[in-house]
Amino acid sequence: MGYYVLTNGEGSYITLDKSGNKYIPIRSSNAAHKFPDLKRAMNVLNNSITTSIRSHYMPEYHKTEEIVEKIETERQSEICFREIENNEIADWQKRIMQLLDLFGGTDNRTSELSEKLSDVDKKIVDVEHYIEFGKFNAYQGWICFKMLQNLLQQRRQYKNEMQVLQKIKSCPISKEAIKALSDSVAEAQNKVYKPRKFTELFSGWSERRN
């Protein structure tokens, strides 16, 4: 990158006198007229300057320093003013607490089911003895059958659910591990920056998120 000037090599340059629209000599390199290419410089030298002056001047190339300017692009603007997304740590913490509820609820539900199972077992025994010692017609026999069937089906439901709870309790991810995970997430959510060396820079500041 550069431009051409017309000079006599002794400190005199050609400039454009805008008032008279003529090319004249001047003793200032800063005021010299700058031509973007050699062709234009030669055209002015040969056609716009008197012969007596022309013979003492010649084109001279000046190299300019390449200046890189930062131009704000749409992409840069988009990054600069992009809305900061809210983190979802609180949502993950909520899901972890749901896991804690899952593991924590198994003990209570198991105890509840044990009582229900004991109760239905007693009812089954009563119906069985009622059938054993009673005399029934066809309809009464069908009613006894339906009572016993209903109790047995209920008993099966209780036992199936207890089996599921046992599987949850025996899962490798224990309640204790989930609790430790919850504590770690809470610590990350409330993490603050602690100065390494320049503690004086943060003197009097409120806590800064890391």
Buried (B, 14 or more C-beta within 10 A) or exposed (E): EEBBBBBBEEEBBBBBEEEEEEBBBBEEEEEBBBBEEEEBBBEBBEEBBEEEBBEBBBBBEEEEEEEEEEEEEEEEEEEEEEEEEEEEEEEBBEEBBEBBEEBBEBEEBBEEBEEBBEEBEEBBEEBEEEBEEEEEEEEEEEEBEEBBEEBEEBBEBBEEBBEEBEEBEEEEEEBEEBBEBBEEBBEEEEEEEEEEEEEEEEEEEEEEEE
